[in-house]
């Protein structure tokens, strides 16, 4: 029997345990009667470098999905080790970082090809060309190193997801992810792209504001099968904008109800989408299993929201929170402060709205992040024009922290106020029998908007790491 050419797919180490959906999608779209596909998740390996080097011995290529930040360190270590051990193995990088920084990625000698945008058809074509001994240069959706030069293929349009194969979860150890998550939760992608135009987001630069979503019938059919096979208790939709079309949500909720699917589900939700859904459709979604949403609010000032081209109003945010509270749906309302030139008035409006939302329901959360420019959008372009220096090179981008770090527009005094605010608003409405002393003190502070001399925060941080309580 002829041995099939091997393709190794690698997911770099990270601090979260979301299932490697990108690699599942890529592997599911490959012709596995023609290729042997090996998937390796660095988060599950004691020695990921050794594991990948061994797996790529004699392999056709190594595909690595790369997010900006710490995962780049691991992606570089693995790619460099493979290239050193097996110089003939083609190393392909795809994902968000290569999609935005393809030329920069190819300046790394261990990377041969950068995939830009949707990768299923692109990787399949790369594999076919390599197997046939054909050059990769000219493959749509790629940037390829050709000696000292690079060759760029034409952009590959976003393909209708309904035309792509189902994601095969048998490719991963599902029970292992359940154990790490501490819940029987399956991650799922039902759409790609985003039609909105937020001035701080890189999505439009990658997908050109295109969007494609699976049909409700297919989602429901797959959800029933996943529930039957893996005993999942929650389905986590990892879409950028899950509620883009109300008709699709109506159809999906109907399918879940009709099939008797008894699984909780969670998804991202824009405030304007919630308002367009209305009470009846939202209630139907809840009956079908909707239990938690994530809402990107960003700012509490309408002036700032307009500057961000968020196309959402503060009133819509409040109505969304009221809708979730009435239906007992948990919500994470994400905020960002510290935009270039943002006034103290705008920051205070954001804190005020965050506190208002946090107090509306026990299961509401209001995380606050600090803005750090990420290329591919008007706000970042403006920051660059004003002299902001972006990281240069992959090693520098590997140290880029857009979650915990802050940009130069947040002063030390502003940072202290926001950090104290985050601590007290988190604990002021935190449930739990033994939390009442901290809850009472935090509520007292929040009601008076007074966060000076944060002795409670200091005491808690004596026994717990700061990142656990901020």
C-alpha positions in Angstrom: 0.0 0.0 0.0 1.4 3.4 -1.0 2.1 5.7 1.9 0.2 8.9 1.8 2.1 12.2 2.0 1.9 13.6 5.5 0.7 17.1 6.4 1.4 18.3 10.0 -0.8 21.0 11.5 0.3 22.8 14.7 -1.5 25.0 17.2 1.0 27.1 19.3 0.8 27.2 23.0 -1.5 29.8 24.6 -3.1 30.5 28.0 -6.6 29.5 26.9 -8.1 26.2 25.8 -10.5 27.1 23.0 -10.5 24.2 20.7 -8.2 24.6 17.6 -11.0 25.4 15.3 -8.8 26.8 12.5 -6.8 23.6 12.3 -10.0 21.5 12.5 -11.4 23.4 9.5 -8.1 23.1 7.5 -7.8 19.3 8.2 -11.5 18.7 7.4 -11.1 20.4 4.0 -8.1 18.3 3.0 -8.5 15.1 1.0 -7.6 12.6 3.7 -7.8 9.7 1.2 -4.8 11.4 -0.5 -3.0 12.9 2.5 -2.2 11.8 6.0 -3.1 14.6 8.4 -1.5 14.9 11.8 -2.7 17.6 14.2 -0.6 18.7 17.2 -1.7 21.2 19.9 1.2 22.7 21.8 -1.0 23.3 24.8 -1.4 19.5 25.2 2.2 18.5 24.8 5.0 18.3 27.4 7.6 19.0 24.6 5.9 20.5 21.6 9.1 21.1 19.6 10.3 17.5 19.9 6.8 16.2 19.0 6.5 18.4 15.9 10.1 17.7 14.7 9.4 14.0 14.9 6.0 14.2 13.2 7.5 16.3 10.3 10.2 13.7 9.5 9.5 13.1 5.8 6.4 15.3 5.9 5.1 17.3 2.9 4.6 20.4 4.9 4.0 21.9 8.3 1.0 24.3 8.7 1.0 26.6 11.8 -1.9 28.9 12.8 -0.5 32.1 14.3 -2.1 34.7 16.6 -0.4 37.9 17.4 1.3 37.9 20.8 2.8 35.2 23.0 1.8 32.3 20.6 4.4 33.7 18.1 7.2 32.7 20.5 6.1 29.0 20.3 5.4 29.2 16.5 8.9 30.5 15.9 10.5 27.9 18.1 8.7 25.0 16.4 9.2 26.4 12.9 12.9 27.0 13.4 13.4 23.6 14.9 11.6 21.9 12.0 13.5 23.8 9.4 16.8 23.0 11.1 16.0 19.3 11.3 14.2 18.9 8.0 15.2 21.7 5.6 13.1 20.3 2.8 9.8 20.5 4.8 7.7 23.5 3.6 6.6 25.6 6.6 3.3 27.4 6.0 2.0 30.1 8.4 -1.7 31.1 8.4 -4.1 32.9 10.8 -4.5 36.5 11.9 -0.9 37.5 12.1 0.2 36.3 8.7 -2.9 37.7 7.2 -2.0 41.1 8.4 1.8 40.9 8.3 2.6 38.4 5.4 5.8 40.2 4.2 7.1 40.4 7.8 6.5 36.7 8.4 8.4 35.8 5.3 11.5 37.7 6.5 11.8 34.8 9.0 14.0 32.2 7.3 12.0 29.3 8.8 8.7 30.4 7.2 8.3 29.6 3.5 4.6 30.6 2.8 2.2 33.0 4.4 -1.5 32.4 3.9 -3.8 35.5 3.9 -7.4 35.2 4.8 -9.6 32.1 4.6 -7.2 29.1 4.5 -9.2 25.9 3.6 -8.9 26.1 -0.2 -5.5 27.7 0.0 -3.9 24.9 2.1 -5.6 22.3 0.0 -4.0 23.8 -3.2 -0.6 24.2 -1.5 -0.7 20.5 -0.6 -1.7 19.5 -4.0 1.0 21.5 -5.7 3.7 20.2 -3.3 2.5 16.6 -3.9 2.6 17.1 -7.7 6.1 18.8 -7.6 4.6 22.1 -8.7 5.8 25.5 -7.5 3.5 27.2 -4.9 4.2 30.7 -6.3 1.0 32.1 -7.8 -1.3 30.2 -5.5 -4.2 32.5 -4.6 -4.2 33.8 -1.1 -0.5 33.3 -0.5 2.8 35.1 -0.3 5.7 32.8 -1.1 9.4 33.2 -0.7 11.2 32.5 -4.0 14.9 32.7 -3.3 15.6 36.3 -2.1 12.3 37.5 -3.6 8.7 37.0 -2.6 5.8 36.1 -4.9 2.2 37.1 -4.1 -0.8 35.3 -5.4 -4.1 37.0 -6.1 -6.4 37.5 -3.2 -8.7 34.5 -2.6 -12.3 35.6 -2.2 -14.2 34.5 0.9 -15.9 31.2 0.1 -19.5 30.3 1.2 -19.0 28.2 4.3 -21.9 26.0 3.3 -19.8 24.7 0.5 -17.0 23.5 2.8 -17.0 20.1 4.6 -18.2 19.7 8.1 -15.6 20.1 10.8 -14.4 16.7 12.0 -14.0 16.9 15.8 -12.6 13.3 15.8 -9.4 15.0 14.8 -8.9 16.2 18.3 -9.1 14.7 21.8 -12.4 16.3 22.8 -12.4 14.9 26.3 -9.0 16.4 27.0 -10.3 19.9 26.1 -13.4 19.3 28.3 -11.0 18.5 31.2 -9.0 21.7 30.6 -12.1 23.9 30.3 -13.7 22.2 33.3 -16.9 22.0 31.4 -18.3 19.9 28.5 -18.2 22.8 26.2 -17.6 22.5 22.4 -16.3 25.5 20.5 -17.9 26.1 17.1 -17.6 28.5 14.2 -20.8 29.2 12.2 -19.7 32.2 10.3 -16.6 34.1 9.0 -16.1 37.8 8.4 -17.8 40.9 9.6 -19.9 43.5 7.7 -19.3 46.3 10.2 -16.7 49.1 10.0 -15.3 49.7 13.5 -12.3 52.0 13.2 -10.2 50.0 15.7 -10.8 46.5 14.3 -8.6 44.6 11.9 -11.3 42.3 10.6 -12.2 44.5 7.6 -8.6 44.4 6.4 -8.6 40.6 6.3 -12.1 39.9 4.9 -12.9 43.2 3.3 -16.2 43.4 5.2 -17.4 40.2 3.6 -19.4 37.7 5.6 -20.5 34.1 5.2 -22.6 32.0 7.5 -23.8 28.4 7.8 -27.4 27.6 7.2 -29.5 27.0 10.4 -30.4 23.5 9.3 -26.7 22.5 9.0 -25.8 24.1 12.4 -28.6 22.3 14.1 -27.9 19.0 12.5 -24.2 19.2 13.5 -25.1 20.4 17.0 -27.4 17.4 17.6 -24.6 15.0 16.4 -22.0 16.7 18.6 -24.3 16.5 21.6 -25.0 12.8 20.9 -21.4 11.9 20.3 -19.7 13.9 23.0 -22.3 14.6 25.6 -21.7 18.3 25.4 -23.5 20.6 27.8 -22.7 23.9 26.1 -22.1 25.1 22.5 -19.8 28.1 22.3 -20.1 30.0 19.0 -16.8 31.7 18.4 -18.0 33.9 15.5 -17.0 37.5 15.2 -20.6 38.6 14.7 -22.9 35.6 15.3 -26.2 37.6 15.3 -25.6 39.3 11.9 -28.9 38.2 10.3 -32.1 38.0 12.4 -33.7 35.5 10.0 -30.8 33.1 10.5 -31.1 33.4 14.3 -34.9 32.8 14.0 -34.3 29.8 11.9 -31.6 28.4 14.2 -33.6 28.8 17.4 -36.5 27.1 15.6 -34.3 24.2 14.5 -32.9 23.7 18.0 -36.4 23.7 19.5 -37.9 21.4 16.9 -35.1 18.9 17.3 -35.3 19.0 21.1 -31.7 20.0 21.5 -31.2 20.5 25.3 -27.8 22.3 25.2 -26.9 25.8 26.5 -25.3 28.0 23.9 -23.3 31.3 24.0 -22.3 33.8 21.3 -21.2 37.3 20.5 -23.8 40.0 20.2 -23.8 43.6 19.1 -26.2 46.0 20.9 -27.8 47.1 17.7 -28.4 43.5 16.7 -30.1 42.8 20.0 -32.4 45.8 19.5 -33.2 44.6 15.9 -34.0 41.1 17.3 -36.6 42.5 19.6 -38.3 40.8 22.6 -40.0 38.0 20.9 -37.0 36.7 18.9 -34.7 37.1 21.9 -37.1 35.1 24.0 -37.2 32.4 21.4 -33.4 32.2 21.4 -33.5 31.9 25.1 -36.0 29.0 24.9 -33.6 27.3 22.4 -30.7 27.5 24.9 -29.1 30.9 24.8 -27.6 31.5 28.2 -24.7 34.0 27.7 -23.6 36.7 25.3 -20.5 38.8 24.8 -21.2 42.4 23.9 -18.5 44.7 22.6 -19.6 48.1 24.1 -16.1 49.7 23.9 -17.1 53.2 25.3 -19.7 54.9 27.4 -19.5 58.2 25.5 -21.6 58.5 22.4 -19.0 60.9 21.0 -16.3 58.3 21.4 -18.6 55.5 19.9 -19.2 57.7 16.9 -15.4 58.3 16.5 -14.9 54.6 16.6 -17.5 54.2 13.9 -19.2 51.6 16.1 -22.6 52.3 14.7 -24.2 51.6 18.1 -25.7 54.0 20.6 -25.4 54.1 24.4 -29.2 53.7 24.5 -29.0 50.5 22.5 -26.4 49.1 25.0 -28.7 49.8 27.9 -31.7 48.3 26.2 -29.5 45.2 25.4 -28.6 44.9 29.1 -32.2 45.3 30.1 -33.2 42.6 27.6 -30.6 40.2 28.9 -31.6 40.9 32.6 -35.3 40.3 31.9 -34.5 36.9 30.3 -31.8 36.0 32.9 -29.1 35.8 30.2 -25.6 36.3 31.4 -23.5 38.9 29.6 -19.9 40.1 29.3 -19.9 43.7 28.3 -16.4 44.6 27.1 -15.0 48.1 27.4 -11.9 49.9 26.1 -10.3 53.0 27.5 -7.3 55.0 26.5 -7.9 55.8 22.9 -5.5 58.4 21.4 -6.8 61.8 22.5 -9.6 60.4 24.6 -10.8 62.9 27.1 -11.1 62.4 30.9 -14.9 63.0 30.4 -15.0 60.1 27.9 -13.2 57.7 30.2 -15.4 58.6 33.1 -18.5 58.1 31.0 -17.2 54.6 30.2 -16.6 53.8 33.9 -20.1 55.1 34.7 -21.8 52.9 32.1 -19.7 49.9 33.1 -20.8 50.3 36.7 -24.4 50.8 35.7 -24.4 47.6 33.7 -22.5 45.6 36.3 -25.2 46.4 38.9 -28.1 45.3 36.7 -27.6 41.5 37.1 -25.5 39.2 39.2 -24.3 37.4 36.0 -23.2 40.5 34.2 -19.4 41.2 33.8 -17.8 44.4 32.6 -14.1 43.9 31.7 -12.2 47.0 30.9 -9.2 46.9 28.6 -6.7 49.5 27.5 -6.4 50.4 23.8 -3.3 49.4 22.0 -3.2 50.0 18.2 -3.3 47.0 16.0 -2.6 47.6 12.3 -5.3 47.3 9.6 -7.8 50.0 10.7 -8.1 53.8 10.6 -7.5 54.4 14.3 -4.1 52.5 14.1 -3.2 54.4 10.9 -3.8 57.7 12.6 -1.7 56.6 15.6 1.1 55.7 13.3 0.9 59.1 11.6 1.1 60.8 15.0 4.3 58.9 15.8 3.2 55.7 17.5 5.8 53.0 16.9 4.5 49.5 16.2 6.6 46.5 17.1 9.2 45.6 14.4 9.8 41.9 13.6 8.2 38.7 14.8 10.1 38.5 18.1 8.8 42.0 19.0 5.2 41.1 18.0 5.5 38.0 20.2 5.9 40.3 23.2 2.9 42.4 22.2 0.1 42.2 24.8 -3.1 43.8 23.7 -5.1 42.5 26.7 -3.0 43.3 29.8 -0.8 46.2 28.6 -1.7 49.8 28.0 -0.8 52.4 25.4 0.9 55.7 26.1 -2.4 57.6 26.2 -3.1 56.3 29.7 -1.4 58.3 32.4 -0.3 56.6 35.7 -3.0 58.3 37.7 -5.7 57.3 35.1 -4.4 53.8 35.2 -4.6 53.6 39.0 -8.1 54.9 39.0 -9.3 52.4 36.3 -7.5 49.4 38.0 -9.1 50.3 41.3 -12.5 50.8 39.7 -12.2 47.3 38.0 -11.4 45.7 41.3 -14.3 47.2 43.3 -17.0 46.9 40.5 -16.0 43.2 40.1 -16.5 42.5 43.8 -19.4 44.8 44.6 -21.9 42.4 43.0 -20.0 39.2 43.3 -22.2 36.4 44.7 -21.0 34.0 47.4 -21.8 33.5 51.1 -18.3 34.1 52.3 -17.7 37.2 50.1 -20.1 39.5 51.9 -17.4 41.6 53.8 -15.6 42.5 50.5 -18.9 42.8 48.7 -20.2 45.3 51.2 -17.0 47.4 51.2 -16.9 47.3 47.4 -20.6 48.3 47.1 -20.1 51.2 49.5 -17.1 52.5 47.4 -19.0 52.1 44.1 -22.1 53.9 45.4 -19.9 56.9 46.3 -17.5 56.5 43.4 -14.6 56.6 45.9 -11.6 54.4 45.3 -8.8 56.2 47.2 -6.7 54.2 49.8 -7.7 50.8 48.3 -6.8 48.8 51.5 -9.2 46.0 50.5 -7.5 45.5 47.2 -4.1 45.5 48.8 -5.2 42.9 51.4 -6.7 40.6 48.7 -3.5 40.9 46.6 -1.5 39.7 49.6 -2.9 36.3 49.3 -3.8 36.2 45.6 -2.0 37.1 42.4 -3.0 40.6 41.1 -4.2 39.3 37.8 -6.8 37.1 39.6 -8.5 40.0 41.3 -8.0 43.0 39.0 
